Amino acid sequence: MICIRRPCLLVALILCSATPGPLRAQWLETTLAAGDGACALCYNSTNNKVYCANRSENTVTIIDGEANQVIATLPVGSGPQDLCYNSTNNKVYVVNYGDTTLTVIDGAGDSVITAVIVGHYPWAVCYNPTSNKVYCSNSGSSTVSVINGASNQVVATVTVGMWPEVIGCNPTDNKVYCVTTNNDSVYVIDGSNNSVIATLPVGGMPSAVCYNPVNDEVYCVNSGDNTVTVISGAGNSVITTVATGYAPTTLACDSADDKVYCANTGDTTVTVIWGVNNHVIATVATMSEPGALCHDRINNKLYCAHYSYGYVTVIDCASDQVIRTIHLSGESPEPCAFTWNPAQNRVYVADKEQGAVAVLRDSMSGVEEGCPPSALCSALCAGPTVVRNVLYLPLALGAKRGASSVLLDISGRKVVELHSGPNDVSRLGAGVFFVRDLGSGVRGRGEVRKVVVTR
């Protein structure tokens, strides 16, 4: 990336070059004491904090992301097992499996605001930034509780199939996806009116979902039949089914390269699916029992936890090769969950056995870009530029055919409508964005140009 020291915005486009980027080393920086049964993590981007749910102690540990120190431990409900962050209202939500509540934590003050009553045996939670709502799947009630992010009030209870245990958000289309293990289905919930608008059959024993903002598609991993189901975000329909390794369980999206990674717990591999055509383009050999995944968007690395072995594998997403293995400290560590801190470029690993959070650090800063392995590389490299708070959109993008273009943030949420020529983007913060041309692209989804905006 070219760095210019001036008070303006700069865009760095994807570099399609075979020349390798600078070498980087990932390493175990420290291990912080959390609580027994550390099992879930989330990151507060407003205050640069990390939250760890400790299921056996009924607490949440709060870590200062800059100082790398534990700053508070809060009592929550019984059996906390999942977390999510509301960036609009600066709140953290904790799923308490044992007492049908959702604890709401003030992100600025590190205090409990309230406990929201939800359904029986709440399992998972996600935040929808488009509607400013929080969705909690209740495995014992066959429902999803919808909570207003501003008022902390339950505004709807949506009936789904039996044993809903996975939930995820598509902010581009304002939809939420609830996976039910009893009938192997995905329920699509409209974020605007909190109603089920589609019920889609997937594979056996679905266990995770993730959203790819580049192609506006949702991926559901099916542990029982070794597949991933690909769902159209706009069309609410199954596009295809992709074969994976044995017993796939977790997913992660690399929006820089339009890839989805699937960890196959039953063997030693991670399957790489390319979003352009949803074909498997690589199978990465790792250590035994790969589990939780986390993508570092700054250096384009994938972190993979090996639960029974206490190791974390680091995969370079540009080349899809293992570049490092890191062993966590302590006796018989069990890494089970991740979150990523982009401010300090740290990856946090919940260690269930040690009741701790391992902090992994990338020793160098900067952005190392990769390119999808296809002839579309040259097309992806051409795109808009930003100079002095103005994004200039070439006439060839959408407007030439009478179509429109939009600017999306890293989560897939629409930031602004674009038109050909100059566009005022002075209100944009630094980060990764995507220009989607709605008039072209594979299956009519629209070509995508990635831009990295820095100040």
Secondary structure as UniProt FT lines:
FT   STRAND          10..12
FT   STRAND          26..33
FT   TURN            36..37
FT   STRAND          38..44
FT   TURN            45..48
FT   STRAND          49..54
FT   TURN            55..58
FT   STRAND          59..64
FT   TURN            65..68
FT   STRAND          69..75
FT   STRAND          80..86
FT   TURN            87..90
FT   STRAND          91..96
FT   TURN            97..100
FT   STRAND          101..106
FT   TURN            107..110
FT   STRAND          111..117
FT   STRAND          122..128
FT   TURN            129..132
FT   STRAND          133..138
FT   TURN            139..142
FT   STRAND          143..148
FT   TURN            149..151
FT   STRAND          154..159
FT   STRAND          164..170
FT   TURN            171..174
FT   STRAND          175..180
FT   TURN            181..184
FT   STRAND          185..190
FT   TURN            191..194
FT   STRAND          195..201
FT   STRAND          206..212
FT   TURN            213..216
FT   STRAND          217..222
FT   TURN            223..226
FT   STRAND          227..232
FT   TURN            233..235
FT   STRAND          238..243
FT   STRAND          248..254
FT   TURN            255..258
FT   STRAND          259..264
FT   TURN            265..268
FT   STRAND          269..274
FT   TURN            275..278
FT   STRAND          279..285
FT   STRAND          290..296
FT   TURN            297..300
FT   STRAND          301..306
FT   TURN            307..310
FT   STRAND          311..316
FT   TURN            317..320
FT   STRAND          321..327
FT   STRAND          335..341
FT   TURN            342..345
FT   STRAND          346..351
FT   TURN            352..355
FT   STRAND          356..362
FT   TURN            375..376
FT   HELIX           377..381
FT   STRAND          385..387
FT   TURN            388..389
FT   STRAND          390..393
FT   TURN            395..398
FT   HELIX           399..401
FT   STRAND          405..408
FT   TURN            410..411
FT   STRAND          414..418
FT   STRAND          421..424
FT   TURN            426..427
FT   STRAND          431..437
FT   TURN            438..439
FT   HELIX           442..444
FT   STRAND          447..454
//
